[in-house]
């Protein structure tokens, strides 16, 4: 969150989804891409976000994710096929809401929030 009065950095990330509508759009899985993306993901934040969206993923990455087909399928579902179409993202540090409309989050702040 980048609101000037948001003072608790431990609660600013990740933003929490609220009253969202999601759309699942199927894509061809690319296991090599998923394995290469793993080191770039903040797994704790992804697990929290998945729970907000009622999507089950493991609490930790398996030792050999490349050979765990069930894990790769769940990862594929959450990062490639899940699209938030409407709702909002809320900062737990200051309760500021960022609206999501037609799949686009409005992260712009009003003049008094900067």
ChimeraX attribute file (.defattr): number of C-alpha atoms within 10 A of each C-alpha:
attribute: neighborCount
match mode: 1-to-1
recipient: residues
	/A:1	24
	/A:2	16
	/A:3	17
	/A:4	11
	/A:5	13
	/A:6	17
	/A:7	13
	/A:8	13
	/A:9	11
	/A:10	9
	/A:11	16
	/A:12	20
	/A:13	14
	/A:14	18
	/A:15	21
	/A:16	20
	/A:17	23
	/A:18	17
	/A:19	11
	/A:20	17
	/A:21	17
	/A:22	15
	/A:23	13
	/A:24	12
	/A:25	10
	/A:26	11
	/A:27	10
	/A:28	8
	/A:29	15
	/A:30	12
	/A:31	17
	/A:32	10
	/A:33	10
	/A:34	18
	/A:35	16
	/A:36	11
	/A:37	11
	/A:38	13
	/A:39	9
	/A:40	8
	/A:41	10
	/A:42	10
	/A:43	15
	/A:44	12
	/A:45	14
	/A:46	17
	/A:47	18
	/A:48	18
	/A:49	17
	/A:50	18
	/A:51	14
	/A:52	15
	/A:53	19
	/A:54	9
	/A:55	14
	/A:56	14
	/A:57	20
	/A:58	12
	/A:59	11
	/A:60	9
	/A:61	14
	/A:62	11
	/A:63	8
	/A:64	9
	/A:65	15
	/A:66	14
	/A:67	12
	/A:68	12
	/A:69	11
	/A:70	11
	/A:71	17
	/A:72	20
	/A:73	15
	/A:74	16
	/A:75	22
	/A:76	20
	/A:77	20
	/A:78	19
	/A:79	13
	/A:80	17
	/A:81	17
	/A:82	17
	/A:83	16
	/A:84	19
	/A:85	16
	/A:86	19
	/A:87	21
	/A:88	21
	/A:89	23
	/A:90	20
	/A:91	21
	/A:92	19
	/A:93	18
	/A:94	17
	/A:95	15
	/A:96	20
	/A:97	19
	/A:98	20
	/A:99	19
	/A:100	20
	/A:101	15
	/A:102	11
	/A:103	15
	/A:104	12
	/A:105	16
	/A:106	13
	/A:107	13
	/A:108	12
	/A:109	13
	/A:110	8
	/A:111	6
	/A:112	8
	/A:113	12
	/A:114	10
